[in-house]
Amino acid sequence: MSEPPAAPLTTADGVPLKVSLRRAVRRSKIKALLLVAPLLTFLFIAFLMPLVEMLWRSVDNPEVSTHLSRTVSALEGWNGESLPDEAAFAALAEDLREGQQERNLGLLSSRLNYEKSGMRSTISRTARRVGTLEPPYRESLIEVNDTWGELDTWKLIQREASPYTMSYYLAAVDRQLSPDGEIVKVPEYMQIHATLFWRTLWMSAVITGLTLVLGFPVAFLLANLPMRHSNLLMILVLLPFWTSLLVRTTTWIAILQSQGVLNDVMVALGVVADEARWQMIHNKTGTIIAMTHILLPFMILPLYSVMKTIPPSYMRAARSLGGKPFLSFRRVYLPLTIPGIAAGGILVFILSIGYYITPALVGGQSGRFITNYIAYHMQTSLNWGLAAAIASILLFVVIICYLVFNRLIGVDKVKLG
């Protein structure tokens, strides 16, 4: 006779054991999700939403389609070879009359003025007199302002009627759309953003290199000195974190200016003449020096955390096998520090690209970064679309640098100890 099948295992409540285990796993997952939910919510509100808003603003273009809706409809069949017919001028007059009554033409005039200089005054002047205009509106509008008789003006309105635009991205790299829709360079006196992007990248690379050259010996001493001395040195490395960034930056202004401490010392030592003092502030030199000092701890700490894990016996073994000190260092010690160099390098470089306060205070005109002009467009020119486009390009540059770094070195080799 065959034995009867064994009864399934159950809990004290009579629930099958497998079901009970599945329920326990589900409850543990829910608890874990609830624990990280506040962090996920914070990241969504404080990071993801502003990022999406920035990307949206860089292409959002509602002004023309919203405030000149009748004009846009009247231009749908226009071929752009000659001025539009009377219906388009009548629609423009009605849109401007309505906008003047509701007092909402400011955004429209600013948006068109970004693309064609003088449009703000053209719209404002026409809106003030539109209530007195009578048909035929074509002659009346051109009499009020000759700009309405220019073909380029109507091509601009037709082109910017789309709710989305790439004009902000073109302006961010010193390009613009011609009246015929071709991408061309802006006038030379307006070409600034591409130069600033390039300056930001190469100065950030120089700052990263200087922090590595200055930070590597300090990290080596931290990792190899006796504990009593290394603790004191570590306090000195961390001391800048206990001081306000603004205070550190203004201190460099006092040190580097023409009548500052460093120039006074150089004159007293006879290194430079009093009438030939060095100009080290409000230029690239001041930005590089101040930012190198400020970002130096971000290079030292990753290097130190990796060097601390390298056993001293490796160098002793290399020396015992006949290796000279420099050769042993280059062939044995230096390759082991690559994870720290990589971590500190990418950290300092990305921080440098996005720095704002220090270049604004000590950089002058030649030492400012692209981030300073993002702030300018946000606070002064109020061209938020262009500011968002510049910031988006900067974000894409950082992502590309990260991908290149991952391709050449590998993120898996980046370690903090």
Secondary structure, DSSP 8 states (H G I E B T S, - for coil): ---------B-TTS-BHHHHHHHHHHHHHHHHHHHHHHHHHHHIIIIIHHHHHHHHHTTB--HHHHHTHHHHHHTTT--SSS---HHHHHHHHHHHHHHHHHT--HHHHHHHHHHSTTHHHHHHHHHHHGGG--S-HHHHHHHH-GGGG-HHHHHHHHHTTSSB-SHHHHHHTTEEE-TTS-EEE--GGG--HHHHHHHHHHHHHHHHHHHHHHHHHHHHHHHHS-HHHHHHHHHHHHGGGGS-HHHHHHHHHHHHSTTSHHHHHHHHTTSS-GGG----SSSHHHHHHHHHHHHHHHHHHHHHHHHTTS-THHHHHHHHTT--HHHHIIIIIHHHTHHHHHHHHHHHHHHHHT--HHHHHH-TTTS--HHHHHHHHHHTS--HHHHHHHHHHHHHHHHHHHHHHHHHT-GGG----
